[in-house]
Amino acid sequence: MSDTTPKASRLARLQPQADYRVTLDGRDLSRLIAPDLISMTLSESRADQADQLDITIDDTKGTYAIPKRGAQIKVALGWVGETLVDKGTFTVDEVEHSGAPDIITIRARSASMTEAMHERREVSWHAQTIGAIVRTIAGRHTLKPAIGAALEKVAIAHIDQTHESDMSFLTRLAKRYDAVMNVKDLNLLFMPIGTGKSASGKSLSSLSITRSDGDQHRYHVSQRESYAAVRAHYHSNGKGKRKSVIVGGENNRNVKVLPEDYATEAEARAAAEAEFARTQRSQATMDYTLARGRAEIFPELPVTFSGFKPDIDNTSWIVKTAKHTLADGGFETVLELEVFDDPTTDKHRSHFRKGGQ
């Protein structure tokens, strides 16, 4: 035993060690909670759900005070010897103390996803651009708008926010234009989904992942929503006659018809393009667990794989959700990905051809 213990200790020191920094209302608690940290999980999403931070601490010694709701937590994740990745600020939303043994569970969400964002309002938006609407709502909640260049100047003839919260309204608007809408670290994000670009329009560098980087994967392909085209209706300005636009081809039989009528042809076309892109992305998905967590990964990051089947390796992917977990001294990242390509081309259909041809 005396011979193996020092060897085991040396091996442990050679293994990469997870590292983190946690501050509560400006006070660094990293070293204080280190001996008692059971787990810390950060779930990042591009959807309207706030990013969520869950921290579980062993409180059998009664060391810790229960944090107040509304307290601000800042988190950075990574590995010992490397620069930690700042993951932003979160507001404590739920706290639980349970036992025995005594455990404190803290749940915090993206800062400024406030209650006011969920208050219902009556607003009539007329002759506005998406950029103007998003900036107005961001200013109302003291947020910094981050609007995708492709959406900034898109004109909206008329849209009503009837007994609807700002969060619900922006979510509906984002779905119409196939956009990301979320609040992250005091920023109100509104940008196109699946472009692999930042809010400023700058292309994000693609991440390359090999099979040896992880230990679990799940590739799934389905034709459940394999529509050949999408139709949207609008009323012409003249006689108010109901017309339609179709995205994906005029002669396709398998056409999805949107239930809403739009004010202009441009709005109808944008809605049809958004829905068509959404149905094509949903055909193939990939779940992947990185054995060595990578905190720098976030939603909308383009990804390529190698070492798998050609169907997987030859497909461009984009991160839909990223879940970073520190527990038992380890750090893993679980990714949910979907197809990243131009849905107006035939590329996405390769998943359903024999041999991907």
N, C-alpha and C positions, 0 to 999 in steps of 0.2 A: 504493500500500500504506500509506503513512504517513497518508493521509486516512481510510482505512477502519478502521484498527486502533483509534483512539480511539473511533470510532462504535460499533464492535463491542463494545468494552469497556463503553461506556455502556449499550448494549442488554443486555449480560449482567448489569449491576448492576440493571437494571429488572426482570429476570425473577425470579420467586420462587425462593428457594434453600432446599433442604431443610436441616433442622437436627436435631441429636440430642444426647443426653447419655448417655454410657456410663461406668459405674463398675464397677471390679473389686475386690471386697472393700473397698469404701469409697473407693478411689482413683479420681479422675476421669481417664479416659483419652481423653476426647473430642478434645481438641486434639492429643494425641500421635499418635493413629491417623489423624487426618483426612487427611494427605497420602497415606496408603497404604491407605485403606479401599477395597476393591473392591466389596463389597456387604454389606448387612445386611438380613435378612428375618425378620420376626416372623409366625408363623402362629398364629392364635387359633381355637380350636374350642370348641363347647359339649359335645362328646362326651367319652368317658372318656379320650381321648388328651390328654396334657399339651400346653399351649401350648409352641411350640418357637421358639427364637431361633438363627439361623445367622449368623455373622459371618465374612467372608473378608477377609484382610489380606495385602497384598504385603509379603513379608519378604526381598526381594532384597538389601537392605543388612544383613540380619542384626540388625536393631534390636530385635526383640521376643523376650521369653522365652515359652516355651510355658506357658500357664496350667495349673494343677493341676485335676484332676477334683475336683468338690465346691466349687470357688470360686464365689462369689456375684456375679452380674452384675445391675445395675439399669439399666433402659433407659427413656428418654423420647424421644418422636418428635414431629416437627412441622415448622414452617417458621421461617426467620429473621424476627425481628420479632414473632412470635406466642408465646404461652405454650405450652411443650412439654407434651405429654400423657404422664403417667407410665403406663408399661405394665407395671410390676411388677418382681419379682425372679425371677431364673432361676438354676438350678444347673448349672454346667458338667458335662456328661455325657460328651462325646466331644471329642477334640482330634486334629487331623491336621496334620502338616507334610509338604509335598510339593514337588517341584521337578524340574529347574529350568524356569522361574524359581521361586524359593522362595515358597511360599504357606502361610499358617497358616489353617486352617479350624476354627472353634470352634462346637460345637453345645451349647446349653444348654436345659434344660426347666424348666417351672414349678417354683418352689421347693417343697420338701417333698413332691414326688412321689417319695418315698423307696423304697429297696429293701424296707423293712419293710412298705410297702403291698402288696407283691407276695408276701409270705410266706404260705404256706398255713396255715389254722387250722381248728379244729373247734369250732364254736359253735352252740348251739341257742337260738334267740331265741323266747321264748314270752310271749304277752300283752304285747306291746310296741307302741309307736307308732313311726312313721317317725322322728319327731323324736328320740326316746330312742335309737334305734339309731344314727342319724347322729352324735349328740352323743357317744355312747360311743366310736365309732370315731375321731372327730375328736380326742377327748382322748387316745386311745392313741397318736396320731401328732403330738401337740402342734400341732394345727390348730384354727383358729377355725371353728365350724360356721356356715354360712349356709343356712338352711332356708326354703323357700317356705312362706308362711302357709297355703296350701291343702293342704300335705302334712304340716305339723307334727304334727297330731293324728290323722292317719289310723291306725287300729288294725290291727295284724297279729296274728291269733290264734296262728299258729305258722309259723316258717320256719327251715330248717336251713342252716347254712354248713358244708358237709361237704368237708373237704380243699380248701378254697377260700380264696384271698387276700381281704383286705378290699377291694381294688380290684375284683376279679372279682365279689364278692358285691354290692357297692354298684352296680356296673354292671348286674347282673341285677335288682336291686331297682328301679333307676331305669327300666329298660326296662318292667318290670311296670306302673309308674305313669306312664309317658310323661314322665319327668323328666330334667333336666340333672344329671349327676354329674361333677364335675371338681374338681381342686385348682388354685387360682389365687392366687398371691401369699400363701401361708400360710392360705388360706381353703378349707375343704371345702364346695363348693357342692352343694346338692341342692334343685332347684326345678322346677316344671312347665315343659315345653317349650312354646314358641309362645304364651305369654300376654302377652308384651311388658311384663312386670313384673319388678321387682327382687326380691331374696330377701325383703325386708320387705313385699312386696305392692304397692309404689308403682308406678304406671304409668310406663313409660319414654316420653319424648318421641319422636314419630315423626320420622324423617329424610326430607326431601323431596329427590329427585334428578331433575334434568332431563337430557335426552339430551346437552346441551352439556357436562355435567360429565364425561363419559367418552368413550372412543374405541372400546370394544369391548363387545358384549353377545351373549348367547346365551340365548334363551328356548326352553324345551322342555316339551312337554306329552305325557302318556302315560296310557293306561288300563291299564297293565300290572298294577297292583294295585288296580283299581277295584272293590273289594268293596262290596256293598250293605249288609253287616252283618257283625258278628263275634259268635261264640258262645263262651262259656266255661263249663266245668262245675265243680260244687262238690258236696260231700257235706253233706247236712242233718245237724244235730246229733242229731236223734232216732234214726231207724233206720239212719242212714248211707246213705240212698238217694241215688243220683247224680241231681242235677238240673242245670239249665243256665239261664243268662241270655243274652239276645241284645241287642246294641246296634246300632241302625240300622233296626229294623223287624222285626216277626214274620213278615211274608209274603214277604220277599225270598228269592230262590232262590240268588243268588250270595253265599253265606255262608262266611266264613273261620272255621274251628274251631281254637281254641287247644289244643295238645296236653296242657298241664298241667292237673291237677285242683286246685282251690283249697279252702282250709279252710272258707271261709264264702261266703255269697252276696255280701257286700259286697266281698270280695277278688276274686271272680270278675267282678263288674260293673266294678270299677276296672281290671282287666286287659283286659277287653273294650273299655272306653272308650278306654284307652291305645292299644291296637292299631288300633282304628278311626280314631282321630285320626292315627296315624302313616301309615296307608295313604292317607288323604285328602290329607295334606300332600305326599306323594311324587308326586302326579299332575302338578304343575306346578313347574318350577324356573327360576331366572334366575341367570345368571352375568354379572357386570358389572365392568368395569375403570374405576376413577376415575383419569383422567389426572393429576389433582392429588390426591395422597394425603391421606387424612383419618384421622389416628391416633385420633380420638375414636370411630370406629366399632368396635363389638365385637359378638360373637355375642348373639343374642336382641333386638337393636335393631330396632324396627318401621321399615319403609321404604315410601315411596310413590314411584312413577315418573310422569313426564310427558314427552310428546313422542314416545312410542312408539305401538304399536298399542293399540286400546281394550282388548284382552284383557290387556295388560300394565298399562296405566295404571289400569284399573278394578279391579285386584287389589291387596289389601293383602299386603305381603311382610314377611318377618322374616329377619334375617341368620343364616345357619347357620355359615359360616366367614368370617374376614377375614384376608387375607394382605397385610401391609405390607412393601414392598421399597424400600430406598434403594440406588441404583446409578447411576454415571455422573452424579452431581450431581442426579439426579431422585428423585422419590418418588411411587410409585403404590400404590393399594390395590385389590386384587382381591377381590370379594365373591361368595360363593355364597349364594343366597337360596332360600327356599321359601315356600309359601302361608301367610299368617297370617290365619286367620279362625276362625269357630266351626264345627268339623267336624260338629256335630249339626244344622246347617242345610243347605239345599240350595245354598248359595252356591258351594261348591267345584266343583259340577258344571257351572258356567257355561262352563268351558273347553272343554266338549265339545258345546256347542250352537252351531248356526249363528249367526254374528255375535255370540256371547256372550249371546244372549237366553235 
